[in-house]
Amino acid sequence: MSKPNNAVDRREFVASLLESVPHALVVTGLGSASYDVFASGDRDQHFYLWGAMGCAASLGLGLALAQQDKPVIVVTGDGEQLMGIGSLGTIAVKQPKNLTIVVLDNGHFGETGMQRSHTSLGTDLVAVAKGFGIQDAFAVTDLDGVSAVAARARAKGGPTLAQVFIRPDEPPRALPPRDGVYVKNRFRAALGYAPF
C-alpha cells in the first residue's frame, strides 16, 4: 500500500481511541507510542515499555491470553513492529479475540534519528499481517478510522491489526513513569493481583 498524502495526527488518534475504549488494557511500544498514550491521560491500566524494542505485540499477546475478558490494545510504531515481526505469526496461531494492535506508521525510525523505515520503502504491514494469518488487518488514513479500530477492540472479534498512517512529526515528549517495577506493580494492582 502506498502512503496517503494526508496522514493522521498521532496524538489526536491515540487520545480518541483510548477515550473510545476506556476500560482497555494498553501496552505501549517504546518511545513515541508511550509518549502518545501517556499524553492522552495516564491510567493504572497502561503498561509502558522502556528499552524493549520489538516486544510490545508479544507482551500484548500474553496479556490478551491471560485476560480474555478484557480488550487489550497494543500501541506501537512501525519500526518496533518491524523488529518484532515474527510475533504476528504467533498471534495468528493463537488467535486472541481480544487483541488489537495499532501500528502508528510514520515511515521512519523516530527514536534513532528519523531514518526511513521499511514501510516507507515498500513493506505493507497489512499484507504482512494477513500473510501471517491475521485476517482482520487494515489501514487507517484519517481520523475517522478511530471508530473502526475502537469498535473492533470493544467487540473482541480479533486479533486485529490497524496500520495507522501518521504524520512524520515529533510532538513534544510526554514522559510516562520510567520505573519498571512501579509500572508493573501498578498494572498488577489494577488487575487485582498483589505486587511482587
N, CA, C and O of each residue as an XYZ file, in Angstrom:
784
protein
N       0.841     -1.183      0.000
C       0.000      0.000      0.000
C       0.881      1.238      0.000
O       1.855      1.313      0.749
N       0.542      2.199     -0.832
C       1.329      3.430     -0.851
C       0.868      4.349      0.275
O      -0.268      4.274      0.743
N       1.775      5.206      0.688
C       1.479      6.141      1.770
C       0.429      7.146      1.301
O       0.477      7.610      0.162
N      -0.524      7.482      2.184
C      -1.509      8.501      1.825
C      -0.875      9.883      1.836
O       0.114     10.122      2.529
N      -1.457     10.786      1.063
C      -0.946     12.157      1.033
C      -1.216     12.870      2.353
O      -0.376     13.627      2.841
N      -2.384     12.625      2.924
C      -2.727     13.229      4.213
C      -2.622     12.145      5.271
O      -3.171     11.057      5.103
N      -1.938     12.426      6.332
C      -1.771     11.439      7.389
C      -2.412     11.956      8.666
O      -2.733     13.137      8.792
N      -2.586     11.050      9.596
C      -3.312     11.305     10.833
C      -2.404     11.967     11.867
O      -1.205     11.691     11.923
N      -2.987     12.840     12.682
C      -2.282     13.396     13.829
C      -2.223     12.308     14.898
O      -3.261     11.869     15.393
N      -1.035     11.877     15.249
C      -0.849     10.724     16.141
C      -1.481     10.924     17.508
O      -2.161     10.035     18.020
N      -1.257     12.087     18.095
C      -1.775     12.333     19.444
C      -3.306     12.359     19.453
O      -3.936     11.823     20.364
N      -3.883     12.973     18.454
C      -5.336     13.042     18.380
C      -5.925     11.647     18.180
O      -6.937     11.305     18.790
N      -5.293     10.846     17.327
C      -5.778      9.493     17.083
C      -5.734      8.658     18.356
O      -6.728      8.032     18.725
N      -4.589      8.648     19.024
C      -4.426      7.829     20.230
C      -5.390      8.280     21.324
O      -6.029      7.444     21.962
N      -5.502      9.579     21.547
C      -6.407     10.081     22.582
C      -7.849      9.693     22.280
O      -8.581      9.290     23.183
N      -8.262      9.810     21.027
C      -9.640      9.459     20.654
C      -9.888      7.966     20.813
O     -10.955      7.554     21.269
N      -8.904      7.158     20.439
C      -9.054      5.710     20.565
C      -9.199      5.306     22.023
O     -10.111      4.555     22.368
N      -8.315      5.793     22.880
C      -8.352      5.394     24.285
C      -9.586      5.938     24.992
O     -10.084      5.318     25.931
N     -10.077      7.073     24.558
C     -11.335      7.599     25.102
C     -12.509      6.718     24.690
O     -13.478      6.580     25.436
N     -12.423      6.123     23.504
C     -13.498      5.269     22.981
C     -13.508      3.880     23.609
O     -14.543      3.214     23.612
N     -12.374      3.434     24.140
C     -12.273      2.121     24.781
C     -11.622      2.330     26.157
O     -10.489      1.903     26.380
N     -12.347      2.991     27.083
C     -11.721      3.426     28.334
C     -11.310      2.296     29.277
O     -10.481      2.510     30.161
N     -11.870      1.104     29.106
C     -11.553      0.007     30.020
C     -10.516     -0.960     29.448
O     -10.264     -2.020     30.022
N      -9.921     -0.590     28.324
C      -8.926     -1.473     27.696
C      -7.639     -1.505     28.511
O      -7.262     -0.523     29.151
N      -6.981     -2.647     28.470
C      -5.616     -2.762     28.964
C      -4.719     -2.355     27.809
O      -4.878     -2.856     26.696
N      -3.780     -1.455     28.059
C      -2.983     -0.870     26.979
C      -1.507     -1.154     27.206
O      -0.964     -0.865     28.273
N      -0.864     -1.724     26.193
C       0.578     -1.947     26.192
C       1.167     -1.014     25.149
O       0.670     -0.940     24.025
N       2.227     -0.298     25.516
C       2.835      0.618     24.547
C       4.213      0.132     24.123
O       4.960     -0.463     24.900
N       4.516      0.405     22.881
C       5.877      0.234     22.421
C       6.722      1.348     23.006
O       6.204      2.300     23.589
N       8.021      1.219     22.846
C       8.900      2.231     23.432
C       8.841      3.536     22.655
O       8.386      3.580     21.512
N       9.301      4.575     23.287
C       9.421      5.872     22.627
C       8.089      6.554     22.372
O       7.255      6.674     23.269
N       7.903      6.997     21.145
C       6.770      7.854     20.804
C       5.417      7.237     21.123
O       4.502      7.954     21.528
N       5.267      5.938     20.954
C       3.988      5.302     21.289
C       3.677      5.493     22.775
O       2.538      5.781     23.143
N       4.692      5.331     23.625
C       4.497      5.560     25.062
C       4.158      7.015     25.338
O       3.285      7.307     26.155
N       4.839      7.923     24.667
C       4.579      9.345     24.877
C       3.144      9.694     24.483
O       2.468     10.458     25.172
N       2.689      9.121     23.362
C       1.339      9.413     22.873
C       0.280      8.902     23.847
O      -0.686      9.606     24.140
N       0.457      7.688     24.346
C      -0.518      7.127     25.287
C      -0.502      7.922     26.587
O      -1.559      8.256     27.121
N       0.687      8.227     27.102
C       0.788      8.998     28.340
C       0.158     10.378     28.178
O      -0.517     10.864     29.086
N       0.377     11.010     27.028
C      -0.180     12.343     26.778
C      -1.705     12.316     26.758
O      -2.346     13.337     27.009
N      -2.288     11.159     26.462
C      -3.752     11.051     26.411
C      -4.364     10.942     27.801
O      -5.582     11.038     27.953
N      -3.528     10.743     28.815
C      -4.006     10.601     30.189
C      -3.501      9.299     30.781
O      -3.839      8.219     30.299
N      -2.705      9.400     31.809
C      -2.116      8.222     32.438
C      -3.183      7.431     33.198
O      -4.050      8.008     33.855
N      -3.106      6.109     33.098
C      -4.020      5.226     33.832
C      -3.228      4.042     34.371
O      -2.184      3.678     33.828
N      -3.734      3.450     35.437
C      -3.076      2.276     36.003
C      -3.066      1.106     35.025
O      -2.219      0.220     35.132
N      -3.999      1.093     34.075
C      -4.105      0.004     33.099
C      -3.207      0.210     31.878
O      -3.354     -0.491     30.877
N      -2.290      1.155     31.952
C      -1.315      1.371     30.879
C       0.006      0.730     31.281
O       0.528      0.993     32.364
N       0.535     -0.104     30.415
C       1.830     -0.742     30.660
C       2.818     -0.184     29.639
O       2.777     -0.536     28.460
N       3.702      0.689     30.108
C       4.673      1.367     29.235
C       5.960      0.543     29.158
O       6.530      0.161     30.180
N       6.397      0.282     27.949
C       7.665     -0.423     27.768
C       8.784      0.586     27.545
O       8.636      1.557     26.804
N       9.890      0.330     28.199
C      11.101      1.139     28.015
C      12.232      0.186     27.618
O      12.523     -0.762     28.347
N      12.852      0.422     26.504
C      14.024     -0.355     26.114
C      13.735     -1.798     25.734
O      14.628     -2.642     25.812
N      12.522     -2.098     25.331
C      12.162     -3.473     24.951
C      11.698     -3.479     23.502
O      10.615     -3.978     23.197
N      12.509     -2.927     22.612
C      12.088     -2.749     21.224
C      11.745     -4.079     20.572
O      12.508     -5.042     20.635
N      10.584     -4.102     19.948
C      10.113     -5.281     19.244
C       9.237     -6.184     20.086
O       8.766     -7.209     19.592
N       9.005     -5.839     21.341
C       8.314     -6.740     22.270
C       6.879     -6.362     22.580
O       6.193     -7.130     23.255
N       6.394     -5.229     22.126
C       5.060     -4.775     22.530
C       3.968     -5.756     22.100
O       3.100     -6.093     22.906
N       3.991     -6.218     20.858
C       2.945     -7.128     20.392
C       3.005     -8.463     21.131
O       1.965     -9.047     21.437
N       4.206     -8.948     21.417
C       4.346    -10.207     22.166
C       3.802    -10.068     23.578
O       3.106    -10.958     24.068
N       4.115     -8.955     24.237
C       3.594     -8.738     25.583
C       2.077     -8.617     25.534
O       1.380     -9.146     26.401
N       1.569     -7.927     24.528
C       0.122     -7.802     24.363
C      -0.539     -9.152     24.154
O      -1.634     -9.394     24.662
N       0.117    -10.034     23.408
C      -0.423    -11.380     23.199
C      -0.544    -12.122     24.525
O      -1.598    -12.685     24.822
N       0.506    -12.130     25.315
C       0.463    -12.818     26.599
C      -0.625    -12.260     27.498
O      -1.336    -13.008     28.168
N      -0.749    -10.940     27.508
C      -1.770    -10.292     28.328
C      -3.170    -10.656     27.835
O      -4.058    -10.941     28.639
N      -3.366    -10.646     26.520
C      -4.673    -10.988     25.954
C      -5.064    -12.424     26.283
O      -6.231    -12.696     26.564
N      -4.116    -13.335     26.252
C      -4.406    -14.727     26.580
C      -4.718    -14.899     28.069
O      -5.533    -15.744     28.442
N      -4.072    -14.101     28.913
C      -4.278    -14.205     30.362
C      -5.528    -13.461     30.835
O      -6.102    -13.810     31.867
N      -5.953    -12.438     30.087
C      -7.090    -11.590     30.486
C      -8.133    -11.577     29.369
O      -8.425    -10.525     28.801
N      -8.686    -12.729     29.060
C      -9.530    -12.872     27.875
C     -10.843    -12.095     27.953
O     -11.483    -11.874     26.925
N     -11.248    -11.683     29.129
C     -12.497    -10.934     29.262
C     -12.315     -9.433     29.046
O     -13.292     -8.683     29.045
N     -11.066     -8.991     28.862
C     -10.792     -7.560     28.714
C     -10.194     -7.272     27.329
O      -9.401     -8.061     26.816
N     -10.580     -6.138     26.729
C      -9.900     -5.758     25.490
C      -8.463     -5.338     25.779
O      -8.203     -4.611     26.738
N      -7.537     -5.795     24.951
C      -6.125     -5.435     25.061
C      -5.742     -4.693     23.793
O      -5.949     -5.188     22.685
N      -5.185     -3.508     23.962
C      -4.739     -2.702     22.826
C      -3.241     -2.497     22.941
O      -2.746     -2.041     23.972
N      -2.521     -2.834     21.883
C      -1.090     -2.553     21.784
C      -0.948     -1.326     20.889
O      -1.463     -1.303     19.770
N      -0.256     -0.316     21.379
C       0.045      0.870     20.577
C       1.548      0.886     20.384
O       2.306      1.018     21.345
N       1.974      0.752     19.143
C       3.403      0.671     18.852
C       3.702      1.407     17.551
O       2.790      1.891     16.880
N       4.973      1.487     17.201
C       5.372      2.161     15.973
C       5.774      1.174     14.899
O       5.938     -0.018     15.161
N       5.931      1.681     13.684
C       6.297      0.813     12.562
C       7.680      0.206     12.759
O       7.882     -0.969     12.454
N       8.633      0.981     13.262
C       9.978      0.446     13.463
C       9.994     -0.687     14.466
O      10.656     -1.703     14.253
N       9.265     -0.515     15.568
C       9.223     -1.566     16.577
C       8.503     -2.804     16.063
O       8.949     -3.925     16.308
N       7.397     -2.615     15.355
C       6.672     -3.789     14.851
C       7.499     -4.529     13.809
O       7.453     -5.757     13.733
N       8.248     -3.794     13.014
C       9.145     -4.448     12.056
C      10.197     -5.286     12.777
O      10.539     -6.382     12.333
N      10.710     -4.763     13.897
C      11.718     -5.509     14.639
C      11.140     -6.786     15.236
O      11.827     -7.805     15.305
N       9.878     -6.737     15.668
C       9.237     -7.903     16.265
C       8.239     -8.553     15.325
O       7.191     -9.030     15.760
N       8.557     -8.575     14.044
C       7.582     -9.010     13.031
C       7.118    -10.455     13.242
O       5.980    -10.794     12.917
N       7.990    -11.299     13.780
C       7.619    -12.693     13.989
C       6.505    -12.882     14.993
O       5.819    -13.904     14.976
N       6.315    -11.900     15.876
C       5.228    -12.007     16.855
C       3.874    -12.094     16.169
O       2.942    -12.687     16.712
N       3.755    -11.510     14.979
C       2.484    -11.578     14.263
C       2.136    -13.013     13.893
O       0.961    -13.380     13.867
N       3.144    -13.823     13.609
C       2.894    -15.228     13.310
C       2.327    -15.961     14.506
O       1.391    -16.748     14.363
N       2.883    -15.714     15.691
C       2.392    -16.362     16.904
C       0.993    -15.862     17.251
O       0.143    -16.641     17.680
N       0.757    -14.588     17.070
C      -0.579    -14.031     17.310
C      -1.593    -14.688     16.385
O      -2.700    -15.015     16.813
N      -1.229    -14.883     15.128
C      -2.139    -15.526     14.178
C      -2.432    -16.965     14.567
O      -3.557    -17.436     14.399
N      -1.437    -17.667     15.083
C      -1.646    -19.057     15.515
C      -2.564    -19.108     16.733
O      -3.453    -19.957     16.798
N      -2.364    -18.217     17.694
C      -3.139    -18.232     18.944
C      -4.528    -17.596     18.788
O      -5.446    -17.943     19.531
N      -4.693    -16.675     17.839
C      -5.981    -16.032     17.545
C      -6.685    -15.448     18.779
O      -7.844    -15.781     19.024
N      -6.024    -14.594     19.554
C      -6.708    -13.977     20.699
C      -7.778    -12.998     20.218
O      -7.480    -12.041     19.503
N      -8.993    -13.242     20.608
C     -10.122    -12.421     20.139
C     -10.076    -11.001     20.682
O     -10.647    -10.089     20.084
N      -9.400    -10.804     21.811
C      -9.432     -9.514     22.500
C      -8.192     -8.657     22.249
O      -7.957     -7.693     22.978
N      -7.396     -8.991     21.233
C      -6.149     -8.261     20.979
C      -6.265     -7.383     19.736
O      -6.595     -7.849     18.646
N      -5.983     -6.108     19.937
C      -5.948     -5.139     18.841
C      -4.573     -4.499     18.832
O      -4.140     -3.937     19.838
N      -3.884     -4.579     17.701
C      -2.554     -3.980     17.555
C      -2.690     -2.742     16.679
O      -3.165     -2.818     15.546
N      -2.271     -1.609     17.212
C      -2.304     -0.348     16.485
C      -0.863      0.040     16.187
O      -0.088      0.335     17.096
N      -0.513      0.038     14.909
C       0.836      0.411     14.488
C       0.787      1.840     13.970
O       0.213      2.111     12.916
N       1.396      2.753     14.722
C       1.487      4.147     14.300
C       2.655      4.250     13.320
O       3.819      4.180     13.714
N       2.330      4.416     12.051
C       3.324      4.300     10.985
C       3.641      5.660     10.369
O       2.857      6.212      9.597
N       4.816      6.186     10.735
C       5.274      7.426     10.105
C       6.343      7.165      9.045
O       6.883      8.097      8.450
N       6.638      5.882      8.818
C       7.615      5.533      7.799
C       9.050      5.819      8.193
O       9.937      5.866      7.340
N       9.282      6.012      9.500
C      10.618      6.364      9.974
C      10.932      5.681     11.303
O      10.032      5.283     12.043
N      12.212      5.557     11.584
C      12.668      5.120     12.897
C      12.833      6.375     13.751
O      13.909      6.972     13.800
N      11.753      6.763     14.418
C      11.707      8.038     15.114
C      12.656      8.159     16.291
O      13.080      9.265     16.626
N      12.995      7.056     16.919
C      13.817      7.117     18.128
C      15.320      7.137     17.835
O      16.123      7.368     18.738
N      15.696      6.900     16.598
C      17.132      6.816     16.287
C      17.592      7.839     15.257
O      18.709      7.741     14.750
N      16.745      8.822     14.938
C      17.194      9.868     14.024
C      16.349     10.052     12.781
O      16.765     10.743     11.851
N      15.168      9.446     12.743
C      14.225      9.607     11.619
C      14.737      9.036     10.305
O      14.435      9.562      9.234
N      15.525      7.941     10.388
C      15.878      7.240      9.169
C      14.604      6.587      8.607
O      13.706      6.228      9.368
N      14.527      6.438      7.310
C      13.343      5.822      6.706
C      13.243      4.354      7.124
O      14.236      3.627      7.130
N      12.042      3.943      7.467
C      11.819      2.535      7.826
C      11.375      1.770      6.581
O      11.134      2.358      5.526
N      11.275      0.475      6.721
C      10.876     -0.378      5.597
C       9.493     -0.018      5.067
O       9.218     -0.201      3.881
N       8.610      0.498      5.944
C       7.259      0.803      5.470
C       7.252      1.973      4.493
O       6.328      2.091      3.687
N       8.250      2.829      4.546
C       8.326      3.907      3.553
C       9.080      3.454      2.312
O       9.206      4.200      1.342
N       9.577      2.230      2.352
C      10.345      1.684      1.232
C       9.643      0.489      0.581
O      10.254     -0.254     -0.187
N       8.347      0.308      0.895
C       7.571     -0.706      0.200
C       6.954     -1.804      1.042
O       6.098     -2.532      0.540
N       7.344     -1.959      2.299
C       6.754     -3.010      3.123
C       5.342     -2.604      3.539
O       5.132     -1.519      4.081
N       4.386     -3.480      3.280
C       2.980     -3.256      3.585
C       2.621     -4.103      4.802
O       2.449     -5.316      4.682
N       2.506     -3.478      5.970
C       2.246     -4.233      7.199
C       0.885     -4.914      7.203
O       0.720     -5.946      7.853
N      -0.084     -4.368      6.499
C      -1.391     -5.023      6.392
C      -1.234     -6.344      5.639
O      -1.756     -7.375      6.065
N      -0.520     -6.305      4.529
C      -0.296     -7.534      3.755
C       0.529     -8.541      4.549
O       0.267     -9.742      4.491
N       1.520     -8.060      5.285
C       2.353     -8.947      6.106
C       1.489     -9.624      7.170
O       1.566    -10.840      7.348
N       0.666     -8.843      7.879
C      -0.202     -9.408      8.921
C      -1.147    -10.442      8.330
O      -1.329    -11.516      8.904
N      -1.743    -10.135      7.203
C      -2.650    -11.097      6.559
C      -1.896    -12.343      6.115
O      -2.417    -13.456      6.200
N      -0.670    -12.152      5.643
C       0.155    -13.291      5.250
C       0.450    -14.221      6.417
O       0.546    -15.435      6.239
N       0.591    -13.660      7.596
C       0.800    -14.460      8.796
C      -0.483    -15.163      9.243
O      -0.429    -16.180      9.935
N      -1.644    -14.615      8.844
C      -2.917    -15.215      9.230
C      -3.797    -14.334     10.089
O      -4.792    -14.808     10.638
N      -3.455    -13.064     10.219
C      -4.323    -12.105     10.924
C      -5.239    -11.504      9.859
O      -4.868    -10.555      9.167
N      -6.422    -12.062      9.741
C      -7.309    -11.674      8.645
C      -7.887    -10.271      8.804
O      -8.153     -9.595      7.810
N      -8.084     -9.830     10.042
C      -8.626     -8.502     10.267
C      -7.482     -7.506     10.402
O      -7.168     -7.033     11.494
N      -6.876     -7.204      9.273
C      -5.789     -6.227      9.208
C      -6.183     -5.183      8.171
O      -6.621     -5.520      7.071
N      -6.024     -3.910      8.533
C      -6.468     -2.851      7.628
C      -5.682     -1.579      7.881
O      -5.059     -1.415      8.930
N      -5.719     -0.687      6.914
C      -5.019      0.595      7.008
C      -5.989      1.685      7.432
O      -7.171      1.652      7.091
N      -5.472      2.647      8.178
C      -6.237      3.822      8.590
C      -5.506      5.040      8.055
O      -4.316      5.229      8.307
N      -6.235      5.864      7.313
C      -5.612      7.022      6.681
C      -6.205      8.351      7.136
O      -5.757      9.413      6.705
N      -7.212      8.294      8.004
C      -7.777      9.540      8.524
C      -8.340      9.299      9.917
O      -8.459      8.159     10.367
N      -8.677     10.370     10.576
C      -9.126     10.297     11.968
C     -10.435      9.525     12.110
O     -10.721      8.996     13.184
N     -11.225      9.454     11.057
C     -12.468      8.683     11.109
C     -12.204      7.204     11.379
O     -13.103      6.481     11.807
N     -10.984      6.756     11.132
C     -10.636      5.362     11.367
C     -10.638      4.974     12.832
O     -10.631      3.785     13.151
N     -10.647      5.951     13.733
C     -10.700      5.648     15.161
C     -11.910      4.780     15.471
O     -11.805      3.815     16.228
N     -13.050      5.113     14.894
C     -14.274      4.384     15.225
C     -14.178      2.922     14.810
O     -14.675      2.051     15.523
N     -13.552      2.636     13.680
C     -13.403      1.244     13.229
C     -12.489      0.461     14.158
O     -12.773     -0.691     14.485
N     -11.397      1.078     14.584
C     -10.463      0.409     15.489
C     -11.119      0.198     16.848
O     -11.026     -0.889     17.419
N     -11.775      1.221     17.366
C     -12.419      1.126     18.676
C     -13.524      0.081     18.677
O     -13.658     -0.680     19.634
N     -14.312      0.040     17.615
C     -15.400     -0.944     17.535
C     -14.859     -2.358     17.569
O     -15.432     -3.223     18.231
N     -13.764     -2.607     16.868
C     -13.172     -3.948     16.867
C     -12.630     -4.298     18.252
O     -12.784     -5.428     18.716
N     -11.995     -3.324     18.911
C     -11.448     -3.581     20.248
C     -12.566     -3.907     21.235
O     -12.437     -4.828     22.041
N     -13.660     -3.152     21.171
C     -14.778     -3.401     22.088
C     -15.465     -4.737     21.792
O     -15.897     -5.429     22.714
N     -15.567     -5.101     20.515
C     -16.266     -6.331     20.124
C     -15.465     -7.583     20.437
O     -16.025     -8.675     20.526
N     -14.150     -7.429     20.606
C     -13.257     -8.555     20.865
C     -13.459     -9.660     19.825
O     -13.668    -10.825     20.162
N     -13.391     -9.264     18.560
C     -13.508    -10.211     17.453
C     -12.201    -10.408     16.725
O     -12.183    -10.850     15.576
N     -11.109    -10.084     17.384
C      -9.778    -10.080     16.774
C      -9.194    -11.450     16.595
O      -9.923    -12.441     16.634
N      -7.901    -11.538     16.400
C      -6.962    -10.414     16.513
C      -7.117     -9.433     15.359
O      -7.518     -9.793     14.252
N      -6.790     -8.194     15.654
C      -6.898     -7.111     14.689
C      -5.575     -6.367     14.635
O      -4.925     -6.166     15.661
N      -5.179     -5.959     13.439
C      -4.026     -5.063     13.275
C      -4.465     -3.879     12.433
O      -4.978     -4.048     11.327
N      -4.261     -2.678     12.964
C      -4.548     -1.445     12.234
C      -3.237     -0.710     11.993
O      -2.542     -0.335     12.938
N      -2.908     -0.508     10.730
C      -1.732      0.270     10.353
C      -2.201      1.704     10.145
O      -2.843      2.022      9.144
N      -1.873      2.565     11.103
C      -2.361      3.943     11.095
C      -1.268      4.845     10.540
O      -0.218      5.016     11.157
N      -1.520      5.409      9.391
C      -0.533      6.282      8.755
C      -0.575      7.653      9.425
O      -1.566      8.377      9.329
N       0.507      7.990     10.097
C       0.591      9.248     10.850
C       1.610     10.177     10.200
O       2.454      9.755      9.410
N       1.506     11.443     10.553
C       2.475     12.422     10.050
C       3.835     12.166     10.684
O       3.904     11.781     11.851
N       4.920     12.373      9.938
C       6.262     12.141     10.495
C       6.774     13.328     11.304
O       7.908     13.773     11.128
N       5.927     13.832     12.187
C       6.367     14.926     13.054
C       6.692     14.354     14.426
O       6.449     13.178     14.698
N       7.235     15.190     15.271
C       7.590     14.730     16.608
C       7.007     15.701     17.617
O       7.609     16.729     17.927
N       5.804     15.359     18.139
C       5.207     16.238     19.145
C       6.071     16.290     20.401
O       6.932     15.430     20.588
N       5.859     17.270     21.255
C       6.647     17.342     22.497
C       6.525     16.045     23.285
O       5.453     15.445     23.361
N       7.628     15.631     23.861
C       7.628     14.381     24.616
C       6.831     14.527     25.908
O       6.969     15.509     26.638
N       6.003     13.536     26.167
C       5.257     13.430     27.417
C       5.723     12.122     28.032
O       5.285     11.048     27.619
N       6.594     12.205     29.005
C       7.282     11.014     29.502
C       6.510     10.313     30.612
O       6.264     10.900     31.666
N       6.125      9.052     30.379
C       5.476      8.276     31.429
C       6.499      7.820     32.467
O       7.699      8.024     32.287
N       6.027      7.203     33.553
C       6.969      6.718     34.563
C       8.003      5.778     33.947
O       7.672      4.945     33.103
N       9.255      5.919     34.374
C      10.335      5.068     33.858
C      10.697      3.929     34.801
O      11.515      3.074     34.462
N      10.100      3.915     35.961
C      10.396      2.874     36.941
C       9.600      1.620     36.583
O       8.394      1.551     36.823
N      10.286      0.632     36.008
C       9.626     -0.576     35.539
C       8.907     -1.344     36.626
O       7.826     -1.884     36.391
N       9.488     -1.402     37.813
C       8.856     -2.115     38.929
C       7.564     -1.406     39.328
O       6.548     -2.052     39.586
N       7.608     -0.090     39.377
C       6.409      0.682     39.710
C       5.312      0.442     38.679
O       4.165      0.181     39.041
N       5.661      0.530     37.392
C       4.675      0.333     36.328
C       4.089     -1.073     36.410
O       2.876     -1.249     36.301
N       4.940     -2.065     36.601
C       4.478     -3.450     36.699
C       3.543     -3.638     37.887
O       2.467     -4.218     37.738
N       3.936     -3.157     39.062
C       3.119     -3.352     40.254
C       1.806     -2.578     40.188
O       0.771     -3.060     40.649
N       1.850     -1.394     39.620
C       0.624     -0.613     39.444
C      -0.338     -1.336     38.507
O      -1.541     -1.388     38.761
N       0.197     -1.891     37.429
C      -0.617     -2.618     36.451
C      -1.208     -3.878     37.089
O      -2.390     -4.173     36.911
N      -0.380     -4.617     37.832
C      -0.863     -5.823     38.513
C      -1.980     -5.474     39.501
O      -2.982     -6.184     39.584
N      -1.806     -4.390     40.242
C      -2.835     -3.972     41.204
C      -4.145     -3.645     40.493
O      -5.223     -3.954     40.999
N      -4.051     -3.020     39.317
C      -5.251     -2.686     38.543
C      -5.990     -3.956     38.108
O      -7.202     -3.930     37.898
N      -5.259     -5.062     37.975
C      -5.864     -6.342     37.601
C      -6.265     -7.165     38.820
O      -6.808     -8.261     38.682
N      -5.995     -6.634     40.020
C      -6.380     -7.323     41.233
C      -5.343     -8.290     41.780
O      -5.655     -9.144     42.610
N      -4.105     -8.152     41.310
C      -3.018     -9.013     41.783
C      -2.111     -8.255     42.737
O      -1.961     -7.037     42.645
N      -1.512     -9.002     43.653
C      -0.573     -8.385     44.594
C       0.737     -8.072     43.880
O       1.107     -8.768     42.934
N       1.435     -7.038     44.320
C       2.756     -6.750     43.725
C       3.770     -7.807     44.116
O       3.625     -8.490     45.129
N       4.799     -7.926     43.292
C       5.936     -8.785     43.663
C       7.201     -8.265     43.035
O       8.269     -8.847     43.225
